[in-house]
Amino acid sequence: MISAPLPRLRVLGVELDPSPDHFGFLRDTQPGAEDMPTVRSRLEADGYLCMRGFWPREKVQAVRDSLTAQLERLGFLCPGSSRDEARCVPGREVGRAMGNPLDQRDALVRNLVFGDGLMNFFRGLLGGPARHLDFIWYRTKGTGHGSAIHCDLVYMGRGTHQLYTAWVPLGDIPLEMGGLLLLEGSHRKSAELQSYLSRDVDTYCENHVDAAEFATGRKWWDGTLSKNPLTLQQSLGGRWLTAEEYKLGDVLIFNLTLVHGGLDNTTDRIRLSTDTRYQLASEPVDERWVGDQPAGHAAAMKRGRVC
């Protein structure tokens, strides 16, 4: 139980309600402490697994060292500061997802997220040979707003919907630095979210934005479910959940329909993490995210471009 007062937590600048009815902390799962049927039931019930100490800290620290060295070479770290602190250059955003400059082929990263540890875990969880999507989503967030609230299904739903995200913090992430935020029980709200979950972010003609967004220069829907965590919470119910502190070695696993986003980062340090995805090898795969150079959201992957 946390003893110190909570800092003011925001999502896209909107402050969360910290009362116990509206905010809480994730339930931890200790790797190897329970059998796989119990773990599988917990994932089905909660929509997530917050697995503590899945890897030794030193293994993940080596990955962090590799990526912070890249950030330093690329000029994204504040000169004169410790590289491991990853202090950001004010006003200079590293980039997200497809536009992130970090190396997709980094051997240490790939060994962590596509190595035997996670692959064997998903083989046991899914009950058969597992495969991963090949793209690595790097999340490198300095001071400012976190990720918008969304579900992963609208970005990667062209294959099986039994696809799971593994979010890996590549550094200790206290509340002030933000981190992943989940809406409790939202994976059971598919009926309420049907109009949202049935969309594909790369289907043009069905995805025109509203007039207010169009006026800002945005012409196509970006997959955001909501920009206001309070109104969404009022609509769907449930508490917003996060960790008191994510640690090196942890992994957070969740399904495609769980509502989530990123807390704002109020520090001067870069919050560094990865997202990767896993499924049964026998099930259909989303073609946007596989191969040596996944196409992702490139024009060739768009559907309905002639309206």
LUMFI-616085 format. One line per 3 residues: number of its first residue (from 1); their letters; for each residue x, y, z of C-alpha. Coordinates in steps of 0.2 Angstrom, whole numbers, always signed. Example, Ala and Ser with C-alpha at 12.3 -4.5 7.8 and 13.67 -1.06 7.14 Angstrom:
# residues 2
1) AS) +62 -22 +39 | +68 -5 +36
# end
This chain:
# residues 307
1) MIS) +0 +0 +0 | +7 +17 -5 | +11 +28 +10
4) APL) +16 +44 +2 | +3 +56 -5 | +0 +53 -24
7) PRL) +8 +66 -36 | -4 +75 -47 | -7 +62 -62
10) RVL) -12 +68 -79 | -17 +61 -96 | -15 +73 -110
13) GVE) -15 +87 -97 | -31 +81 -89 | -29 +77 -71
16) LDP) -35 +60 -64 | -47 +58 -49 | -36 +50 -36
19) SPD) -50 +44 -25 | -50 +25 -21 | -66 +23 -32
22) HFG) -58 +30 -47 | -39 +26 -46 | -29 +11 -40
25) FLR) -14 +0 -43 | -11 -15 -54 | -12 -33 -47
28) DTQ) +5 -40 -47 | +9 -58 -54 | +25 -66 -49
31) PGA) +33 -77 -63 | +33 -95 -59 | +23 -93 -43
34) EDM) +7 -100 -51 | +3 -113 -63 | -2 -108 -81
37) PTV) -21 -112 -80 | -21 -99 -65 | -11 -86 -75
40) RSR) -23 -89 -90 | -38 -86 -79 | -31 -71 -71
43) LEA) -27 -63 -89 | -45 -67 -94 | -52 -60 -78
46) DGY) -42 -44 -77 | -37 -41 -95 | -19 -39 -90
49) LCM) -4 -48 -81 | +8 -36 -72 | +23 -48 -71
52) RGF) +36 -42 -59 | +54 -48 -61 | +51 -58 -77
55) WPR) +70 -55 -82 | +85 -51 -71 | +88 -32 -70
58) EKV) +105 -34 -77 | +98 -41 -93 | +86 -27 -96
61) QAV) +100 -14 -90 | +111 -20 -105 | +96 -17 -117
64) RDS) +94 +1 -109 | +112 +4 -111 | +112 +0 -129
67) LTA) +97 +11 -133 | +103 +26 -122 | +119 +25 -132
70) QLE) +109 +27 -148 | +99 +42 -140 | +116 +50 -135
73) RLG) +123 +48 -153 | +108 +55 -161 | +108 +70 -150
76) FLC) +93 +67 -139 | +101 +67 -122 | +106 +83 -113
79) PGS) +124 +86 -115 | +135 +84 -99 | +122 +73 -90
82) SRD) +123 +54 -86 | +118 +44 -101 | +109 +32 -90
85) EAR) +98 +46 -83 | +92 +49 -101 | +89 +68 -97
88) CVP) +80 +75 -112 | +84 +90 -123 | +70 +102 -119
91) GRE) +58 +103 -134 | +66 +89 -144 | +54 +74 -146
94) VGR) +63 +58 -150 | +47 +51 -160 | +35 +37 -158
97) AMG) +31 +20 -167 | +35 +21 -185 | +45 +37 -184
100) NPL) +56 +32 -170 | +75 +32 -175 | +80 +18 -163
103) DQR) +87 +3 -172 | +74 -11 -175 | +88 -23 -178
106) DAL) +97 -20 -161 | +102 -38 -156 | +100 -35 -137
109) VRN) +82 -28 -139 | +77 -42 -150 | +85 -56 -139
112) LVF) +75 -48 -124 | +58 -46 -133 | +59 -61 -145
115) GDG) +70 -72 -135 | +66 -89 -126 | +59 -81 -111
118) LMN) +44 -72 -118 | +41 -84 -133 | +41 -99 -121
121) FFR) +29 -90 -109 | +17 -86 -124 | +18 -104 -130
124) GLL) +12 -110 -112 | -1 -96 -111 | -8 -99 -128
127) GGP) -7 -118 -128 | +4 -120 -144 | +18 -113 -154
130) ARH) +18 -94 -153 | +25 -81 -165 | +28 -63 -163
133) LDF) +24 -48 -175 | +41 -42 -181 | +39 -23 -178
136) IWY) +46 -16 -162 | +36 -1 -155 | +49 +10 -146
139) RTK) +41 +22 -134 | +53 +36 -130 | +44 +50 -120
142) GTG) +52 +65 -113 | +43 +79 -103 | +25 +82 -108
145) HGS) +10 +72 -113 | +9 +53 -114 | +0 +42 -126
148) AIH) -18 +45 -131 | -31 +33 -124 | -34 +19 -136
151) CDL) -36 +0 -139 | -23 -9 -149 | -36 -18 -160
154) VYM) -39 -3 -171 | -21 -3 -176 | -17 -22 -178
157) GRG) -34 -31 -180 | -32 -38 -198 | -26 -55 -192
160) THQ) -31 -65 -176 | -39 -55 -162 | -31 -67 -150
163) LYT) -16 -56 -150 | -7 -50 -135 | +4 -34 -131
166) AWV) +20 -35 -120 | +24 -18 -114 | +42 -18 -107
169) PLG) +49 -4 -96 | +67 -1 -100 | +71 +8 -84
172) DIP) +63 +11 -67 | +47 +22 -70 | +40 +31 -55
175) LEM) +23 +39 -55 | +30 +56 -60 | +38 +49 -75
178) GGL) +22 +42 -81 | +20 +24 -88 | +6 +14 -94
181) LLL) -12 +17 -88 | -26 +4 -89 | -45 +6 -87
184) EGS) -50 -8 -76 | -63 -20 -83 | -63 -11 -100
187) HRK) -58 -28 -109 | -76 -33 -105 | -84 -17 -113
190) SAE) -84 -23 -131 | -103 -20 -133 | -101 -2 -127
193) LQS) -85 +1 -138 | -92 -9 -153 | -92 +7 -165
196) YLS) -74 +10 -160 | -67 -8 -160 | -74 -11 -177
199) RDV) -64 +2 -185 | -46 +0 -193 | -35 +15 -193
202) DTY) -29 +12 -210 | -46 +12 -218 | -47 +29 -226
205) CEN) -65 +32 -232 | -73 +27 -216 | -61 +36 -205
208) HVD) -63 +55 -208 | -60 +65 -192 | -73 +77 -185
211) AAE) -74 +95 -190 | -64 +101 -175 | -50 +90 -179
214) FAT) -50 +93 -197 | -49 +112 -194 | -32 +108 -185
217) GRK) -25 +101 -201 | -28 +82 -197 | -37 +74 -211
220) WWD) -38 +56 -205 | -42 +47 -189 | -27 +42 -178
223) GTL) -35 +28 -168 | -38 +39 -152 | -53 +33 -142
226) SKN) -53 +48 -130 | -43 +63 -125 | -52 +65 -109
229) PLT) -49 +51 -96 | -62 +57 -84 | -77 +57 -97
232) LQQ) -72 +40 -103 | -71 +34 -85 | -89 +41 -82
235) SLG) -95 +32 -98 | -87 +15 -95 | -84 +14 -77
238) GRW) -69 +6 -68 | -54 +13 -60 | -38 +19 -69
241) LTA) -24 +8 -64 | -5 +9 -65 | +10 +4 -55
244) EEY) +17 +13 -40 | +33 +11 -50 | +37 +0 -65
247) KLG) +54 -8 -63 | +68 -15 -74 | +64 -33 -77
250) DVL) +45 -31 -77 | +33 -34 -91 | +15 -29 -93
253) IFN) +4 -41 -104 | -13 -37 -110 | -26 -40 -124
256) LTL) -32 -30 -139 | -47 -23 -132 | -41 -16 -115
259) VHG) -42 +3 -114 | -25 +10 -110 | -14 +26 -113
262) GLD) +1 +34 -105 | +2 +46 -90 | +10 +62 -94
265) NTT) +29 +63 -89 | +32 +78 -77 | +51 +74 -76
268) DRI) +66 +80 -87 | +70 +62 -91 | +65 +51 -106
271) RLS) +53 +37 -102 | +60 +22 -112 | +50 +6 -116
274) TDT) +45 -6 -130 | +28 -14 -136 | +29 -30 -145
277) RYQ) +14 -42 -150 | +12 -61 -149 | -1 -74 -155
280) LAS) -3 -92 -159 | +8 -96 -175 | -7 -106 -183
283) EPV) -18 -91 -183 | -19 -77 -196 | -7 -63 -194
286) DER) -9 -44 -198 | +2 -41 -214 | +6 -23 -209
289) WVG) +18 -29 -195 | +28 -44 -202 | +43 -46 -213
292) DQP) +61 -39 -212 | +54 -22 -215 | +36 -21 -209
295) AGH) +25 -9 -219 | +15 -3 -204 | +4 +12 -209
298) AAA) +12 +15 -226 | +1 +20 -240 | +2 +3 -248
301) MKR) -7 -4 -232 | -22 +8 -233 | -39 +2 -238
304) GRV) -53 +12 -247 | -41 +27 -253 | -54 +32 -266
307) C) -69 +38 -258
# end
